[in-house]
Amino acid sequence: MRLLHTSDWHIGRSLYGQHRYKEYVSFLDWLAVTIEDQQVDALLVSGDIFDTTTPSNRAQSLYYRFLSTIAASSCRHVIITAGNHDSPTFLDAPKDLLKGMHIHVIGTLPDDINQEVLVLHDKKGKAEAIICAVPYLRDRDLRSVEAGESLEDKDAKLIHGIEQHYQIVAERAKVLQAEIGKVPIIAMGHLFTAGGISVTGDGVRELYVGSLAHVGSNLFPELFDYVALGHLHVPQIVGKEDRIRYSGSPIPMGFGEAGTQKQVVLVDFFEKKAQGHPKITTLSVPLFQDLKNISGTLEEILHQLSYLIEQKRDIWVEIEYTGSRLAGELQQSIEELVEGSTLKVLRIRNMRIVDRVITLSEDDQTLDDIDPLDLFDRCLDVHQVTEDERPELIDAYKQILQELEEHDELAE
């Protein structure tokens, strides 16, 4: 059996006001062809299908068009779990209809554990794998609130709740395996593991109140032959265990990821091979939109831009001015140079002025383009809040965000 693991599509995401639908069309078309060419039996998507809880009509259209294509392919199963960016109820709404196409969607944490631990069957009806399809575990799914508890107490409860949940699904999978025979057990998850790598500008958010709720690789029982994770956008192995992986996002989420090779993960299980030792390989995802970050003095910036213009490629550029003198004509000089070229400068940042960001597409940018924590950091910069004063304010702000998210979920 061959699985393909991917995550963090973030369909509908924009970058400084620039829509990225063209990239998503290209990626989803590439993925559909790859699934057919590689004879993939099951597709696992570990959360953050959409970038917001209210995806646009176009984002939804791309999602359902892809699913209809895969349903008609040789791929026998699709398992989709919700991430922290997704609306659980939105993903769940068509689940009964999609189930008839062998597409399993787990948005909301189900009350019945049997809806979360799935047995996949081959064309002859023989069980071939068990999938512990764990969605993003929300704060309210994991802990009860007690008056006067500290942030450290909340983090400890969260980690305990996550560990306990994976133990429960593992025990259920073990019982099923005893009934149907030695088939691979694969877990899915959308969370932040301790030591996980992220980069500036990749859009990865802290999942819970505080900053300590990062779980260790020992969270996942040895029973799991492979763990398909989502949330971190940089492809990586967790805790030096080859079986526990983040596939990473398929397209760079921001300029901090410029130059990062994106990938999907192929996982092969062989009937004659010892259980627990899958063959794991990666496939590189093509680059559908080139991003470049350039920095330096005005002269250095103009020189680098001239070089990129000569290449006559469609490139989106972020510029950071690091010169020691004021550059009052910075934006005008850049605009004049790139006019008529294939370059598109999305952002110019004067690093000499911390709280000032010049964005060429400023009229198109909305608050949705800015991470809430990044926006709060900018506010602290503007008001010259000291480093010593920040931790308490940031923790309080995170708690407010969490309470607002929980209110929205209840409203759904």
N, C-alpha and C positions, 0 to 999 in steps of 0.2 A: 504494500500500500504506500502511495506517495502523497504527502501533505505539502501544501504551500502555505507558509505563515507570513502574513503581512499585517500592518496596523497603521493607525494615525494618518488616515488619508486627509482628514480635515477639508472635505469637499466644501467649496464656497469661500475658502479663506482668500483674503486679499492682502496685498503688500503695499503699504503706504498709498492706498487708494487705487491700486491697480488690480483689477480682477484677474483671476488665474484659471478661468474655466478652460482655456485652450490647453493648459498643462494637464488638467484633470482628464479632459477628453483623450489626450495622447497617452496618459498613463493607463487609464482604464482599458483603452483599446489594446495597448501593449500587454497588459495583464491577461486579457481574454485570449489573445494569441498565444502567450506563453503557457497558460494553463492547458491549452489544446496541444501545443508542440511538445510540452514536457509530460503529457499524459497524467496530469494531476488528478487524483481521485477525490481529494477533499481540500477545500479552501478554508483557512482559518483567518478571520479578521478580528484582531484583539482591540477593539475600541477606537473611539474618536473617528467615526465614519464621517461625521459632519463637523464643521468648525464651530457652529453655534447650535443652541437648542431649538432655534427657529430657522432652519435652512431655507434658502430661497427656492422658488419653483424650479429654477434651472439646476440647482444643486440636487434637488430631489429627482429631477428628470434623468440626470446622469447616473445616479445611484440605481434607479429602477431599470434603466436601459441596460446597465451592466449586468444586473441580476437576471434579466430575461435572456441575455446572451449566454450567460453561464449555465442557466437552466437547460438550454438547448445543446450544451456541449457534452463532452465525454466525462466531465467532472460530476461525480455522483452526489457529493454533499457540499453544502456551504454552511459554515457556522459563524455567526456574527454576534459579538457581544458589545455592549455599550461601554463607552469611555466617559470621562468626566466632562467632556465638551458636549456629549450627546444628551438628548432628552430621552429618558428611558421609555416613557409612555408613547412618544412619537415613533421610536423604533419598533415598539411592541404592537402598534395599532394593526399592521397588516400581517402579523406573524402567522395567524391561522391560514391565511391565503398562501403565504410563501411556503409554509410547511408542506403543502401539497406539491411543491416544486423541489422538495428536499433541501429547502433553505431554512435553517433553524436560526431564529433570532431570540437572544436573551437580553432584553433591555433592562427590565426591572428584576430585582432579586426575587425569584419565585418563592411562594410559601411551601410548595412541594419540591423537595430536593430532587425528585425523579425528573422534573422538567429542566434541571440544571446539569444532571449527569446523563449524557446521551449515549446510546449504543448505536453505532453505525453498522449497516449491513451491506454486503456486496451484492452483485447482481443476482446471485443465486439465493439470497436471503440469509447467508451465513454471517454471523457477527464478525466484524473485522477490526473494530477499535471502540474504545470508550473515551468520550470527550467530557471532561469536567469544565463546562463552559461558564466560568465565573465572570460576571460583568464587573464593572467598577463598583466597589463596595462603598456606598455613601455613609457619611457620618451617622445618620439616623438609622442605618441598617445594622450598625455595629455596637452602639453603646447607649446606655441610659445616662441622662444628664443629672448630676447631683449638685446641689447648691454649694458654693464655696470651693469647688475643685479647681486645682491649678492647671495651667497648660500642660505641665509635665504629666499630671494625672490623666488628662484627656488623651495625650499621646500614648501613654501606656495602655489605656483601655482600647484605643484604636488598634494598636499593634496586636494586642491579645485577641481582639475580635476578628481581625484578619486571619491570624494563625488558627483560631478555633474553627473558622469557616472552612479553611482549606483542609483541616483535619476531618471535618464532617463529610465533605465531598469525597475525600480520599477513602474514607471508610465505606461509603456507599459504592464507590468504584470497585473496591476490593471484594465486596459482597457480590457484585455483578460479575466480576471476573471469575469468581469461584463457580458461578452458575453457568457461564457460557464458555469458559476455557481461557487459555493464556493468550489474550489479545493485548496489544499495546494500550496503555492508559496515557492520555495526553491532557494536560491542564492548560487553561487559558487564564489570563489575568490582565488587569489594567491598574498598575500601581507603580510606586517609586521605590526601588530597592536601594539599600544602603550601598554607597560607593558608586552608584549609577552616574554615568557621564551625560551632562547636558552642556550646551554652548549658549553664549549670549545671543539673544535675538531669535531663539528657536521656538519661542512661544510656549514652552513647557511651564506649567503652573504648579505651585505647591498644591497638593490635593486636599490637605486638611489644615485645620487651625494649628498654628505653630510650625516648627520646622523639623521636628524630631520623628515624625511618623514615617520613617523609611524602614522597610522590613529587610531582614537578612535573607540570604539564599537558603538558609536552613529552614525557612518557613515552609518550603515545598518538600513533602515527604518523598523518600527514595522510590516509593511506589510509582511516581510519575516518570514515564520514560522520556517525555519531552514536555517543556513548559514554554508556551507561546505567549510572550508578554507584549503589552503595549504601554504607551505613555511617554517613554523617552524616545526622542527623535534620532538619536545617534545609534546606529546598529552596534550591538555589543553583547558579549557573553557575561553572565552574572556569576560572580564568585568563583571564577575559573572553572565553572561547570558547563561543559559544552552543551548539555541538554537543556540549560535554562538560558533563554535568549530574548533580547529585544530585536525585532526586525528593523525598527526605526521607521521614520516616515519615508514615503516613496519620492517626495519632492522636497527640496530645501524649504523650510518654513520661513527663513529669514536670511539676511546677509551673513550672519554668524556661521551659517552652514555652507556658505559658498565654497565650492571645491570639495565638499564631502561626497564620497561615492555612496549613493543610495542602493539598497538591495532588498530582495525578498529571500526567504529561506525555504529550501526544499528539504524535507525530512522523509527518508525512505525506511520502511520496515520490511524485513524479509522473513517469510514464513519459516525458512529453514535455519535462519540465524538466531542466536541466543537472544531471548527477550531482553529489552533494556539497553540495547546497543544499536540505535538507529544510525544510518548513514546521513550525515548532515552536510549539505553544500549550500552555497549562496549564489544567487544570480544578480548581476549588476543591473540596476534600473537605468535606462538611458537618461541623459540630461535633456529636459524638454524646454528649459528656459535658463540661459546663462546669467548668473549673478556675479557681480564683482564689487569688492570693497577696496577703495583706494584712499590713501591718506598721505599727508605731507604738507609742505608749504604750497603757496599758490603756484609757484613755478613748477614744482614737482607734480602737482595735481594736473596742471595743464599738459605737461609732458606725457603723463600716463594716459590721459584722455586722448591725446593725439595718436598715441600708439594703438589704442583700442579702436579708434575711428578708422584707421588704416586697414584693420582686419575686416571691416564691413560685415560684422556679425550683429545679430539682434541681442544686445546685452543690456540688462538693467543694472544701474550703478548706484552705489551709496558712497558718498564722499565725506571724509572727516578732515577738516582743516586743522593742522597742528602747528601752524606758523606762529612765530613770536610777535609779529606785528599785526595791527588791525588790518582786516581785509574788507574794507567797505564795498569794494567792487567785486567781491568773490562770486556772488550769484550771477551778476551780469556777465562777467568774463566767461564763466562756465556755460551759460546759456548761449552766448554768441558762438562759442567754439563747437558745441554739439548740434547747433541748429542745422537741420537738413541731413544729419547723419542717422545711422541705424541705432545709435545709443539712446537710452532713455535714463536720465538721471532722476531717481525717485526721491533722493534725500541728500541734503547738504547739511552737515553739522559742524558748527564752529566750536571746536573743542576748547577754545579760550574762554568761552562763555558757557558755563555749565548748564544753565537753565534755558538756553536758547537753541532751538532746533529749527532750521529752515527746510521746508519741504516743498519741492517744486510742484507737487500735486496736492498742495495744502487744501485747495478748495474741495477736493474729492475725499479727503481724509475725514473719518469720523472716529468717535470714541471706540467703536467696535474694532478699529485697527490697532488700538493700544491696549496692552495687557493691563488689567486693573492695578497690579502691584507696581508695574513700571510707571503708571500714571501717579500713584501715590509717592513713589520715589522722587519723581519730578517735583511734586508739590513740596516735599521735604527739602529738596535742593533750593527751590525758590525762596522758601522761608528760612533758609540757613539753619536747619535743625542739626545739632551736633550728632556725631556718631554714638556718643553715650546715651543720648536721648531717644535714638531711633528704635532699638529693639522692642521696647514696651509699646510704642505707638504702632509699629508694624504688626505686632501680635494682636493688638486691639482691632486694627483695621481688618486683619485676616478673619477674626471672629465675626465681625460685622458682615463680611462677604459670605461667610459660611451660613450665617443665620438668614441672609437674604436668599441664598440658594435653596436652603431648606424650605423657606416660605414659598418660593416658586414651585418647588416639587410638590408640596402639599396642595397648591392651587391647581396643579395639573390633574 
